[in-house]
Amino acid sequence: MDRQEHFLRLFLQHQADVRAFIGSLVREPQARDDLFQEVALVCWRDFARYDPARSFGAWARGIAANKVKQAWAKASHTPMPFSPETVDAILAAFDRTAADVSPRLDALRECVDELPERPRRLLAFRYQHALSPAEIARRLESTRDAVYKALARLRARLEDCIRRRLALRERGA
């Protein structure tokens, strides 16, 4: 995998967390979008300095925290909504939460990877492409009710798989 593809995979995997972090600090939608774009550019530009032993999400959120602080410092006509220490505390809370979610997310990825092609495609339509069950049914030449039922069975199957994997890891730890 080349550098560009590696970056894209990591960034796409963590972009929702970075957006959520920025959104927890910045209320104005246009400012949030602008900051997110700046963070993406800095992450790309500085990707060679990223340490793979560290969480990419934590690294990107750290960049986002710095960008938010810089934006507030430049906007001297308006008071900073949070102190730099508060931003750092929010960043630490995001990092702790991400660490708690990571084993579950890893288990989910492994469980999805084990699924046959058709169920994976159904999940991709629903969660990656955000298609409605009606649109999925149209694409799969099925009924909306069948899609709802299939998704419910898949979610239950994945939840069971995740629980088993986490239990195995706890016993092995």
ABEGO torsion letter per residue (X at the ends): XBAAAAAAAAAAAAAAAAAAAAAAABABAAAAAAAAAAAAAAAAAAAAABBAABBAAAAAAAAAAAAAAAAAAABAABBBABBAAAAAAAAAAAAAAAAAAAAAAAAAAAAAAABBAAAAAAAAAAAAAGBBAAAAAAAAGBBAAAAAAAAAAAAAAAAAAAAAAAAAAAAAX
